[in-house]
């Protein structure tokens, strides 16, 4: 990937707090116009990374570029072209949502007032806060604050949106709304966000990075991540005496493991296989030739949560 | 919805350390003057300064009627200004940076295209204006009128009174700058108030033990060590008597500049 195609790139970005290494030599590559999910367990270094990118923290070593600008030298210029939603978005309580958006817009725009008002109204509409725009933020729910947070992050039409846990603390409807807004914004900006809600990440992201204990474990497209890790798993439900079939199947070189369970006279096997073609050619015939009735035969789809847990657990060994 | 494609909207044109300053000033200004905060403070300071001084004026009028000596009005004005002014500033200013750091609003504002220097300057400028207006200038004008109309001091020289008020302004600025600086050095409000109070009492009682302290004390701008001792600078200006020393004025100005410089330096190195 050409460096011009990258919105964020870091080289050995590290941060230590006293003796705690919060981030260890991060080399991140975020391509343009992607929805990039930055995943990791609590304390993995996600928020630290975001704060380093924004200039709120200073790296212990290493550096990086955002939109071709140096994160240390050009921090203010970078911030003029990005939008940021903090994890626990806190705004000035004496302001209304409209005043907050106008205040935010004025960091970027000098005027005219009519244009700023137009932009503010557009943002209010974008996040569906029309009915509450003139109420003080003091009385806002978590979901409303989060929506206001997204609106203020988008008010300058940023080239890059950095969102720290945008859907955390929201109810299912709020989460759906936020994801919907993010999907709508993808054609205008690159979205870099961190989350621990893996369902959401799988639903809308196209690129994923997983970080654990301050180290980047993997970084790839979501498709590659879902198909490219570990063995394929087939799930079969059988009726009949499975003893001889079990012995034969486990002897196959392309079978790396079987998990079995028994329920209501049916046996369910989860077979991990290393060769997809061999499994598709031979597995069914092996089962049938042993006199078994096969009531279910399917390839088990891996979801991001399983992949994530596998990767994180493997990285901890 | 791509970056800045709107045909008419104009980008902010601030350069260097002033990036974001205009808007930060506007935001801080609104927290004081577009809410009930300013008149609540004004009312409070009116009650404290003008209320106390009103009692003094009544006492002096009564004393004059009885042919006895009244309370030293200008000395008491300095005393109230020093005591309540300094403590009031500590209470108001200790929240300014620490609360924003704790609540996350500082980190949010600093995620916008603003410099940290602009952030500190905006808090310094707006809070100074608001505090000086509500606790020094308006109560001072009311006092001037009260003295002229009701006390046996009569109409003081307006120029002298203004020069005296300038000393009150400088004294207040000293504490504003000091507490602002402490807000960048400490993370708790209790710590800031504790250190500030300790310094105040060093200046309040210290000259009795170590007399040269009066030359670096901001209190000496507005309060005499005792009513019958040498006059404060404000007292000298108001009564048009010779100034005992310009050193306290000079050291206060230098201290203010030092405190502000440290605050900016330190805030630029903080992490959020």
Interface residues (C-beta under 8 A of the other chain):
Chain A: X51 X54 X55 X56 X57 X58 X76 X77 X79 X80 X81 X84 X86 X88 X89 X90 X91 X92 X94 X95 X99 X103 X104 X106 X107 X108 X109 X110 X111 X112 X115 X116 X119 X154 X156 X157 X158 X159 X185 X188 X189
Chain B: X1 X2 X3 X4 X5 X6 X8 X9 X10 X11 X12 X13 X19 X20 X22 X23 X26 X27 X30 X31 X34 X35 X103 X104 X105 X107 X108 X110 X111 X112 X113 X114 X115 X271 X272
